């Protein structure tokens, strides 16, 4: 990261950061993934807790030493912003989320909005469904 430009200034690396806050929530309680609001609701009733954010925290902690060379773009609330704030990282927050949880369309919209910022890398936390949604929306643009 952060090569030099002709003027000798350090290049700012543009990072898109996205979290699917309910990815895989059903797995620990014997449900298949987290597809659909009813599955998420049932998993929570069975005692499941979201884990994708905490897994993403590991990656963010690694980035903290180079934060001054990053321009981070993310999405509101549990889709990235909350975790970035808790790690002390600044970001430009894009888009909006409707109340009541997130779904595949939110992931797709966020991936598209982040790619439109010209990010060098789109880092996302989620499961197979999240990976499919991101690939379906932005392919290999990022």
Protein Blocks (a to p, Z undefined) as FASTA:
>chain_A
ZZadfkopacdddddddddfkgoklmmnopahjehjklmmmmmmnopacfklmmmmmmmm
mmmmmmmmpccdddehjlommmmmmnopacddehjddehiaafklmmmmmmmmmmnopab
dcddddfklmmmmmmmnommZZ
